[in-house]
Amino acid sequence: MKVTAIIEDKTIEEAMKYSNSSTITEALKIALNEYISLQKIKELGKQIKNKPLEFSHSAEKLRNINRGE
């Protein structure tokens, strides 16, 4: 998809610097993918907060299972 956007030069320069990108397109792809990943992690955190993970085995029992005991 081709997109036209008005973004401050300083913002683009920083995005290129921190993403080690040689092109604006590459920097924007990296930035958008990172943003999307962060949002997914936040959403997962909310889900875990609402329904915490439960473990049915103790650490000792898992070690024994892994050792074949």
FIBA-121297 format. One line per field, with one value per residue: z, x, y of N, C-alpha, C in turn; residue in three letters; residue number from 0. Coordinates in Angstrom, 3 decimals, always signed. Layout:
REM residues N
nz	[Z|...]
nx	[X|...]
ny	[Y|...]
caz	[Z|...]
cax	[X|...]
cay	[Y|...]
cz	[Z|...]
cx	[X|...]
cy	[Y|...]
type	[Ala|...]
seq	[NUM|...]
This chain:
REM residues 69
nz	[+0.000|-0.801|+0.848|+1.835|+4.108|+6.554|+8.412|+11.002|+10.321|+12.273|+13.746|+11.832|+11.326|+13.843|+14.025|+11.914|+12.854|+15.308|+14.366|+12.723|+9.974|+6.444|+4.808|+4.688|+4.417|+5.330|+8.011|+8.938|+8.616|+10.481|+12.833|+12.962|+13.127|+15.576|+17.272|+16.979|+18.011|+20.678|+21.508|+21.343|+23.333|+25.568|+25.545|+25.997|+28.558|+29.956|+29.659|+31.105|+33.592|+34.189|+34.165|+35.737|+35.129|+35.907|+37.572|+37.544|+38.493|+40.722|+40.907|+41.595|+40.921|+38.124|+37.436|+38.064|+36.222|+33.820|+34.111|+33.826|+35.915]
nx	[+0.850|+0.537|+1.311|+0.814|+2.195|+2.432|+5.096|+7.169|+10.519|+12.511|+11.418|+11.371|+14.126|+15.059|+13.704|+14.909|+17.525|+17.384|+16.377|+18.302|+18.042|+18.293|+16.547|+13.531|+11.140|+11.821|+12.434|+9.932|+8.407|+9.645|+9.192|+6.369|+5.800|+7.036|+5.469|+2.962|+3.562|+4.122|+1.593|+0.153|+1.430|+0.722|-2.054|-2.132|-1.061|-3.160|-5.135|-3.974|-3.893|-6.599|-7.281|-5.315|-2.419|-2.382|-0.586|-0.216|+1.685|+4.452|+7.747|+9.599|+8.253|+8.054|+10.789|+11.341|+9.680|+10.887|+13.316|+12.592|+11.694]
ny	[-1.175|+2.170|+5.155|+8.510|+10.699|+13.273|+13.944|+15.046|+16.084|+15.613|+13.498|+11.437|+11.248|+10.375|+7.928|+6.544|+6.494|+4.991|+2.606|+1.745|+2.075|+2.545|+3.729|+5.702|+4.297|+1.718|+2.313|+3.213|+0.882|-0.822|+0.653|+0.695|-2.064|-2.654|-1.071|-2.304|-4.850|-4.156|-3.243|-5.631|-7.107|-5.586|-6.019|-8.778|-8.790|-7.532|-9.502|-11.606|-10.430|-10.268|-12.953|-14.831|-16.935|-20.403|-22.892|-26.344|-28.072|-28.438|-26.935|-28.868|-31.253|-30.918|-30.991|-33.645|-34.946|-34.110|-35.395|-37.942|-39.407]
caz	[+0.000|-0.857|+1.786|+1.972|+5.473|+6.938|+9.670|+11.240|+9.933|+13.455|+14.079|+10.829|+11.572|+15.028|+13.680|+11.087|+13.710|+16.267|+13.664|+11.848|+8.622|+5.453|+4.098|+5.499|+4.358|+6.235|+9.383|+9.279|+8.766|+11.768|+13.898|+13.033|+13.629|+17.001|+17.948|+16.978|+18.971|+22.016|+21.813|+21.569|+24.650|+26.550|+25.549|+26.670|+29.976|+30.489|+29.726|+32.210|+34.828|+34.426|+34.418|+35.927|+34.797|+37.031|+37.325|+38.264|+39.002|+41.395|+40.209|+41.859|+40.115|+36.732|+37.294|+38.059|+34.934|+32.806|+34.304|+33.571|+37.205]
cax	[+0.000|+1.282|+0.726|+1.458|+1.993|+3.229|+5.760|+8.290|+11.841|+13.213|+10.835|+11.868|+15.560|+15.218|+13.246|+15.950|+18.692|+17.166|+16.087|+19.446|+17.501|+18.878|+15.440|+12.371|+10.173|+12.284|+12.288|+8.512|+7.964|+10.151|+8.493|+4.980|+5.797|+7.351|+4.292|+1.942|+4.005|+3.942|+0.164|-0.250|+1.947|-0.138|-3.334|-1.900|-0.920|-4.513|-5.814|-3.390|-4.311|-7.992|-7.335|-3.918|-2.015|-2.348|+0.315|-0.694|+2.824|+5.505|+9.034|+10.213|+7.562|+8.454|+12.152|+11.251|+9.090|+11.922|+14.382|+12.017|+11.479]
cay	[+0.000|+3.423|+6.106|+9.809|+11.181|+14.426|+13.609|+15.970|+15.580|+15.106|+12.190|+10.493|+11.071|+9.538|+6.578|+5.936|+6.286|+3.911|+1.348|+1.478|+1.976|+3.440|+4.386|+6.085|+3.194|+0.660|+2.815|+3.226|-0.515|-1.299|+1.376|+0.233|-3.438|-2.584|-0.527|-3.352|-5.869|-3.601|-3.237|-7.019|-7.479|-4.910|-6.718|-10.054|-8.457|-7.295|-10.789|-12.365|-9.771|-10.646|-14.394|-15.226|-18.289|-21.335|-23.997|-27.516|-28.828|-27.677|-26.965|-30.182|-32.266|-30.725|-31.504|-35.104|-35.336|-33.896|-36.386|-39.263|-40.102]
cz	[+0.000|-0.003|+1.750|+3.373|+5.726|+8.340|+9.804|+10.883|+11.113|+13.829|+13.123|+11.063|+12.773|+14.752|+12.857|+11.928|+14.590|+15.602|+12.776|+10.397|+7.688|+4.648|+5.067|+5.544|+5.331|+7.691|+9.816|+9.447|+10.119|+12.914|+14.058|+13.563|+15.117|+17.798|+18.056|+17.981|+20.404|+22.423|+22.087|+22.937|+25.747|+26.669|+26.259|+28.172|+30.642|+30.643|+30.897|+33.549|+35.189|+34.743|+34.528|+35.536|+36.061|+36.645|+38.177|+38.866|+39.704|+40.580|+40.397|+41.013|+38.632|+36.480|+37.223|+36.742|+33.835|+32.914|+34.056|+34.815|+37.483]
cx	[+0.891|+0.545|+1.522|+1.147|+2.906|+3.769|+6.978|+9.620|+12.579|+12.707|+11.334|+13.346|+15.814|+14.793|+14.301|+17.183|+18.502|+16.852|+17.247|+18.999|+18.174|+17.800|+14.318|+11.367|+10.552|+12.098|+10.826|+7.963|+8.385|+9.381|+7.056|+4.894|+6.103|+6.150|+3.196|+2.299|+3.793|+2.471|-0.352|+0.218|+1.099|-1.481|-3.206|-1.756|-2.272|-5.264|-5.301|-3.793|-5.734|-8.143|-5.898|-3.658|-2.005|-1.454|-0.121|+0.433|+3.802|+6.785|+9.700|+9.566|+7.937|+9.870|+12.131|+10.671|+10.141|+13.048|+13.885|+11.788|+10.005]
cy	[+1.232|+4.453|+7.401|+10.310|+12.376|+14.158|+14.531|+15.306|+14.951|+13.718|+11.114|+10.210|+10.171|+8.100|+5.849|+5.612|+5.057|+2.573|+0.918|+1.282|+2.963|+4.164|+4.719|+4.941|+2.092|+1.075|+2.800|+1.813|-1.061|-0.652|+0.881|-1.193|-3.483|-2.083|-1.589|-4.443|-5.404|-3.610|-4.642|-7.506|-6.846|-5.623|-8.066|-9.842|-8.221|-8.612|-11.616|-11.758|-10.177|-12.127|-14.911|-16.680|-19.145|-22.503|-25.185|-28.342|-27.893|-27.770|-28.322|-31.275|-32.136|-31.223|-33.029|-35.626|-35.218|-34.923|-37.808|-40.071|-40.280]
type	[Met|Lys|Val|Thr|Ala|Ile|Ile|Glu|Asp|Lys|Thr|Ile|Glu|Glu|Ala|Met|Lys|Tyr|Ser|Asn|Ser|Ser|Thr|Ile|Thr|Glu|Ala|Leu|Lys|Ile|Ala|Leu|Asn|Glu|Tyr|Ile|Ser|Leu|Gln|Lys|Ile|Lys|Glu|Leu|Gly|Lys|Gln|Ile|Lys|Asn|Lys|Pro|Leu|Glu|Phe|Ser|His|Ser|Ala|Glu|Lys|Leu|Arg|Asn|Ile|Asn|Arg|Gly|Glu]
seq	[0|1|2|3|4|5|6|7|8|9|10|11|12|13|14|15|16|17|18|19|20|21|22|23|24|25|26|27|28|29|30|31|32|33|34|35|36|37|38|39|40|41|42|43|44|45|46|47|48|49|50|51|52|53|54|55|56|57|58|59|60|61|62|63|64|65|66|67|68]
